[in-house]
Amino acid sequence: MNEKTGPVRAALIWAALAAAIGLPILLAATSPYLQWRDAIYIAAGFAGIVALNLLLVQPLLIAGYLPGLPVIRARRVHRWLGGALVVAILVHVAGLWITSPPDMLDALLFRAPTLFSPFGVVAMWAIFAAAALALFRRRLGLRMWRITHMPLAVMIVGGSAVHAMLIEGTMETMSKAALCALVIAATVKVVVDLWPRKKRPTESP
């Protein structure tokens, strides 16, 4: 797929991806909400934004949709960014815990009054489960890996998108909605394209 993409189209794809990732970060950096937040809280918030951006890149990498990047290398980057996603979530959660331990405890125990909390917590545990499952990828085999990994990916993306949209914070609304829509669309396409299908029985002559 990548080899057939012309240079102009490839440049446009990379530019669009850079805009989809960069614009929400840029607009969040100019948010007036930052004036009343301390450094730890801001770092935690931007770690969450980075994690959401990684959720857009991950399916594009694993399916080989990014031009100029060989599939083998793209999948290697996918694994590394999976680790980066775990780190971003840990920074996000740890920062919020430092700034407000009672609120984070309520969120982790699913007793927070805010509607966005349970979606974020479910997505977080799904990310950790996917990372743990990756340790046994070779033993599972490609088919079983996809059968177990893809539902977790859908849970991660769905929970993260709802979590982000329900939060009224530093992210600008329209760019956040566009980013979440792109994340969902990319994930759905990859799941449809890569979901293991039963092989048709060979017809006897």
C-alpha positions as CSV (number, residue, x, y, z in Angstrom):
1,M,0.0,0.0,0.0
2,N,2.7,2.5,1.0
3,E,4.8,1.7,-2.1
4,K,1.9,2.7,-4.4
5,T,1.4,6.1,-2.8
6,G,2.7,9.0,-4.9
7,P,5.0,11.7,-3.2
8,V,2.3,14.4,-3.3
9,R,-0.4,12.2,-1.8
10,A,2.1,10.9,0.8
11,A,3.0,14.5,1.8
12,L,-0.6,15.4,2.1
13,I,-1.3,12.3,4.3
14,W,1.6,13.2,6.6
15,A,0.6,16.9,6.7
16,A,-3.0,15.9,7.6
17,L,-1.8,13.6,10.4
18,A,0.5,16.4,11.7
19,A,-2.4,18.8,11.7
20,A,-4.7,16.4,13.4
21,I,-2.2,15.8,16.2
22,G,-0.6,19.3,16.4
23,L,-3.7,21.5,16.3
24,P,-5.4,20.1,19.4
25,I,-2.1,20.4,21.4
26,L,-1.5,24.0,20.2
27,L,-5.1,25.1,21.0
28,A,-4.8,23.4,24.4
29,A,-1.6,25.2,25.1
30,T,-3.4,28.5,24.7
31,S,-6.3,27.6,26.9
32,P,-7.3,30.1,29.6
33,Y,-7.8,27.2,32.0
34,L,-4.1,26.8,32.3
35,Q,-3.8,30.1,34.3
36,W,-5.4,28.5,37.3
37,R,-3.6,25.2,37.2
38,D,-0.2,24.2,38.7
39,A,2.6,22.5,36.7
40,I,1.8,19.0,37.8
41,Y,-1.8,19.2,36.9
42,I,-0.9,20.7,33.5
43,A,1.6,18.0,32.8
44,A,-1.0,15.3,33.7
45,G,-3.5,16.9,31.4
46,F,-1.1,17.1,28.5
47,A,-0.1,13.5,29.1
48,G,-3.7,12.6,28.5
49,I,-3.8,14.7,25.3
50,V,-0.6,12.9,24.1
51,A,-2.2,9.5,24.8
52,L,-5.3,10.5,22.8
53,N,-3.0,11.5,19.9
54,L,-1.2,8.2,20.1
55,L,-4.5,6.4,19.7
56,L,-4.8,8.0,16.3
57,V,-1.3,6.9,15.2
58,Q,-1.4,3.4,16.5
59,P,-4.0,1.9,14.1
60,L,-2.4,3.7,11.1
61,L,0.9,2.1,12.0
62,I,-0.3,-1.5,12.5
63,A,-2.2,-1.5,9.3
64,G,0.6,0.0,7.2
65,Y,-1.5,3.0,6.2
66,L,1.3,5.6,6.6
67,P,3.2,6.1,3.3
68,G,6.9,5.8,3.1
69,L,7.0,3.6,6.2
70,P,7.6,-0.1,5.6
71,V,5.1,-2.3,7.2
72,I,7.7,-4.2,9.3
73,R,9.1,-0.9,10.6
74,A,5.7,0.6,11.2
75,R,4.7,-2.4,13.3
76,R,7.9,-2.1,15.3
77,V,7.1,1.6,15.9
78,H,3.5,0.5,16.9
79,R,5.0,-1.6,19.7
80,W,7.2,1.2,20.9
81,L,4.4,3.7,20.9
82,G,2.3,1.2,22.8
83,G,4.8,1.4,25.6
84,A,4.8,5.2,25.3
85,L,1.0,5.1,25.6
86,V,1.3,3.2,28.9
87,V,3.8,5.8,30.2
88,A,1.5,8.7,29.1
89,I,-1.4,7.1,31.0
90,L,0.8,6.6,34.1
91,V,1.9,10.2,34.0
92,H,-1.7,11.3,33.5
93,V,-3.0,9.3,36.5
94,A,0.0,10.0,38.7
95,G,-0.3,13.7,38.1
96,L,-4.0,13.8,38.9
97,W,-3.4,11.6,42.0
98,I,-0.7,14.1,43.3
99,T,-3.0,17.1,42.8
100,S,-6.1,15.4,44.2
101,P,-5.8,11.9,45.8
102,P,-9.4,11.7,47.0
103,D,-10.8,12.5,43.6
104,M,-8.6,9.9,41.9
105,L,-9.4,7.3,44.5
106,D,-13.1,7.8,43.9
107,A,-12.5,7.6,40.1
108,L,-10.6,4.3,40.4
109,L,-13.3,2.8,42.6
110,F,-16.0,3.9,40.2
111,R,-17.7,6.1,42.8
112,A,-16.8,9.6,41.3
113,P,-19.8,11.8,40.7
114,T,-18.4,13.0,37.3
115,L,-19.7,11.1,34.3
116,F,-16.3,11.1,32.4
117,S,-14.5,9.2,35.2
118,P,-15.6,5.6,34.6
119,F,-15.0,5.8,30.9
120,G,-11.4,6.9,31.5
121,V,-10.8,4.2,34.1
122,V,-12.1,1.5,31.9
123,A,-9.9,2.7,29.0
124,M,-6.9,2.8,31.4
125,W,-7.4,-0.8,32.5
126,A,-7.9,-1.9,28.9
127,I,-4.6,-0.2,28.0
128,F,-2.8,-2.1,30.8
129,A,-4.5,-5.3,29.8
130,A,-3.4,-4.9,26.2
131,A,0.2,-4.1,27.3
132,A,0.3,-7.2,29.5
133,L,-1.2,-9.3,26.7
134,A,1.6,-8.1,24.3
135,L,4.1,-9.9,26.5
136,F,2.6,-13.2,25.3
137,R,2.0,-12.2,21.7
138,R,4.4,-14.9,20.3
139,R,2.7,-17.7,22.2
140,L,-0.7,-16.6,21.2
141,G,-0.1,-16.6,17.4
142,L,-1.3,-13.9,15.0
143,R,-5.0,-15.0,14.8
144,M,-5.5,-15.3,18.6
145,W,-3.5,-12.1,19.2
146,R,-5.8,-10.1,17.0
147,I,-8.9,-11.8,18.4
148,T,-7.9,-10.7,21.9
149,H,-6.1,-7.4,21.2
150,M,-8.7,-5.8,18.9
151,P,-11.6,-5.8,21.3
152,L,-9.3,-4.2,23.9
153,A,-8.3,-1.6,21.3
154,V,-12.0,-0.9,20.6
155,M,-12.6,-0.5,24.4
156,I,-9.6,1.8,24.8
157,V,-10.6,4.0,21.9
158,G,-14.3,4.1,22.8
159,G,-13.7,4.8,26.5
160,S,-11.0,7.4,25.8
161,A,-13.1,9.3,23.2
162,V,-16.1,9.5,25.5
163,H,-13.8,10.4,28.4
164,A,-12.3,13.2,26.5
165,M,-15.5,14.6,25.1
166,L,-17.2,14.7,28.5
167,I,-14.4,16.7,30.0
168,E,-14.6,20.5,29.8
169,G,-10.9,21.4,30.2
170,T,-8.0,22.7,28.3
171,M,-8.8,21.0,24.9
172,E,-10.7,23.1,22.5
173,T,-14.1,21.5,21.7
174,M,-14.1,21.4,17.9
175,S,-10.5,20.2,17.5
176,K,-11.1,17.6,20.3
177,A,-14.2,16.3,18.6
178,A,-12.4,16.1,15.3
179,L,-9.5,14.2,16.8
180,C,-11.9,11.8,18.6
181,A,-13.8,11.2,15.4
182,L,-10.6,10.4,13.5
183,V,-9.4,8.1,16.2
184,I,-12.7,6.2,16.1
185,A,-12.8,6.1,12.3
186,A,-9.2,4.8,12.0
187,T,-9.8,2.1,14.6
188,V,-13.0,0.9,13.0
189,K,-11.3,0.7,9.6
190,V,-8.4,-1.3,10.9
191,V,-10.6,-3.7,12.9
192,V,-12.7,-4.3,9.7
193,D,-9.6,-4.7,7.5
194,L,-7.6,-6.9,9.9
195,W,-10.2,-8.9,11.8
196,P,-9.4,-12.6,11.4
197,R,-11.8,-14.4,9.0
198,K,-12.4,-18.1,8.6
199,K,-10.8,-19.5,5.6
200,R,-13.1,-20.8,3.0
201,P,-12.9,-24.6,2.6
202,T,-11.1,-25.6,-0.6
203,E,-13.6,-27.0,-3.1
204,S,-13.0,-30.6,-4.3
205,P,-12.4,-31.0,-8.1
